[in-house]
Amino acid sequence: MRVIVLGAGHVGGAVVDALYEGHDLTVIDVDARRLAEFADRYDVRIVQGDGTTRGVVRKAGVEEADLLIACSPREEANLVCAILAKRLSRARTVVRTTSMELLEAWREGEIDVDFMISPELETANAIAEIVGLPAARQTDVFAEGRVQIVEFDVPADATEDALVGRPLRRAELPPDSKVAALIRSGRMVFPRGDERILPADRVVVIASPESAHAWSRTLARDEQTINDIVIFGAGRMGTTIGTVLLERGMRVRLVDANRERAHDVAEKLPRVRVFHANCFDSTFLERQRIAQAASVFCMNDDARNLYGAVLAAEHGVRLTIALAHDLTAVQVYERGGVDVAINPRQVTAEEMVRFAHDPRIQQITMLEGDRFEILDITVRPDSELVHRPLDEIPATGSLVGAVIRDDRVLFPHGSDALQPGDRVILFTEAARAAAVERAL
């Protein structure tokens, strides 16, 4: 597929990193230095210039392009470039936007692009899913919410029980669930029947929502529903997160050190309690009794988010979530004791790259630094894998976790076979994703 990426920033980098091996990519940006870094690292074509001009997008080969991903930090440039692409080619257009007004206008058919993605909204939805499953490191929903993908960390001090330490074929796994992979000391362990879940493992589970909660209760042991959320940072990201959580029936408190911004948000969101306060004020944290709440740190400074989350944990907060604007900060957050670190640019890129995959793919999630993918793909009638028991299919580094057939969700066993038209939720190594797509 011929893909043009507008923007060589963090989101563009994540998009290119996910797509460059299997696609013909061209990157447009006004910054020659950033483009040179892309050219050194990836086998991609680069075009320096303003993507809002006809000459530049033509130089990038828009007439022959199949897809334009406009993900620069300049909102207007993304939109104008996409409109030019629609007029000059048959390419599908995917646009990054931070404007809820533009997003709403697109939903109402007033903007002629194929898809618009909001980093704030994608991040807010990701946080809402995690808050609903407190033991999760990462989670996403597939098949209209009927299948959930969850990463759990097994406590390092876990002792052998009905789940941990037993061969998987004898372990008491929650029903309607499958172990897709075990991440152990940074490497993937395929979950064969004689493999065991060990302390300190990271477990990737494909399950029904009810079963995902059963996994969470088992691994967290003291899981309780969290309905109280304190958000530190009342900017565009914080207010979007607060709005989404409100819509899901949660109690939301917003905290910001800027008096004027706190006042404006209080007027805009009357159902939210808004405080003008410093997130590092221990007296404020104690007075607000945040120990039974989840805390979300979404300020624009990674160091402040990290320190605020660690301080909140010291005050007994049950779940700390912090935004890491720099992808390299994610590991620092985890080592510092933050429960969940989310990179908004990565979340946005994940949603964008699915448009460069096979059109049968309805959704894609990337895990563990993009080393693994969860795909939602429909099986072709002429696929070589249909009508064959799953345990007889040649090893492809992938695992079928769930199947949607006749509007029913199945969690298949090795003796089950795929049927033409099945919608399959599967786990695969990213390097093998293209081969898996072709096989299905």
Secondary structure by P-SEA (a helix, b strand, c coil): cbbbbccccaaaaaaaaacccccbbbbbcccaaaaaaaaacccbbbbbcccccaaaaaaaccccccbbbbccccaaaaaaaaaaaaacccbbbbbbbccaaaaaaaaaccccccccccaaaaaaaaaaaaaaccccccccccccccbbbbbbbcccccccccccccccccccccccccccccccccccccccccccccccbbbbbbccaaaaaaaaaaaacccccccbbbbccccaaaaaaaaaaaaabbbbbbbbccaaaaaaaaaacccccccccccccaaaaaaaccccbbbbbbcccaaaaaaaaaaaaaacccbbbbbcccccaaaaaaaacccccccaaaaaaaaaaccccccccccccccccccbbbbbcccccccccccccccccccccccccccccccccccccccccccccccccccccccaaaaaaaac
